[in-house]
């Protein structure tokens, strides 16, 4: 079983909790042991980017992507991959599709 650790950054870490639940249901279907949590994107300066395999952003905070990537690089984690969840998949809580996208990015 593959282990994957990710964090979802969103506006207030409330709506993304639905995505966390959807991903937890989707992960075993693709033989993934998933550790996932969510945080408000404004707290990114307190987050340890070295503790995750991928950083996932909710669509409502995609405008912060470059700032967050720059901060992660400055803190010594320039190679941590980032992904923005497409609006449709986020709104419909399509855990299977989001999990597939995460794995595709990690396999690059």
N, C-alpha and C positions, 0 to 999 in steps of 0.2 A: 504494500500500500504506500502510495506516494504521500509525503507530508508537505503541506502548503500552509504558509502563514501570511495573512493579509489584513490590512486595515482599510476600512471604508471611511473616507472623509466626506462629510456633507454639511449642510447649513447648520443644523442643530443636533444631529445625531439621533433624531427621532424617526424620521421616515426611513432612514437607512437600516434601522433595526428590523424592518420587514424584509429587506434584502439579505441581512445576516441570516434570518430564519430560512429564507428561500435557498441560500447557498448551503446552509447546513443540511438541508434535505437533499440537495443536488449532489453534493460531494461524494457520498458513498456510492452513488450510481456510476461514477467514473473512477472508483477505487482511490479516492483521495481522503486523507485524514486532514481535515481543514480546521485551522485555528483562525477565527475571524472575529474582529471587533469593529466598532464604529466610534468615531469621535467627531466633534464639531471641527470643521476645517480651520476655524480661527485659532484652534489650539495646536496647529501643526508645529509651532516653534518649541513645544514641550514634548513632542513625540520622538521616540527613539527609532529612527528609520532603519537602523541596523538590526532590528528585531523582526522584520518582515521580509517576505520574498517579493511582495508586490504591494503597491499603494493604489487603491481604487478610489476614484472621485465620483461623487454623485453628479448628475448633469447640472444641477443648479449652482455648483461651485467650480465648474470647469474654467471659469475666468481666472481662478487662482492657481491654475496648474503651473504656469511658468515660475511664479514666486515660490511655490512649494518645492518644485524640482530644484530650483537654484539653492534654496535653503538646505535641502537634503545633500546636495553636492558639496556645499560649504562645510557641512558637518561630517564629511568624509564618506558619503554614500552616493557617489555619482552614478553608480550602475544599478541602483534600485529601479526596476521598471514601474511605470505609471500607466494607468488605464482610466479613461472616462467611460462610465456606463452610458450607453445610448439612452435617450429619453424614453423610447418605447419600452425597452427591457426594464428600465427602472420603474416606470409607471405601472407596468403589468407584473412586476416582481418575478420576472422570468429567470429564476435561479439556475435552471439548466443552461440557458443561453449565456448567462453571465459567467458561469463556471467554465464553460467551453472557451469563452474569450480570454479568461484569466490563464487557462492552461496553454492556449495558443501563444500568448505573449511570453509566458515563462519558458516555452519550448523553443523560442527563437534564439 
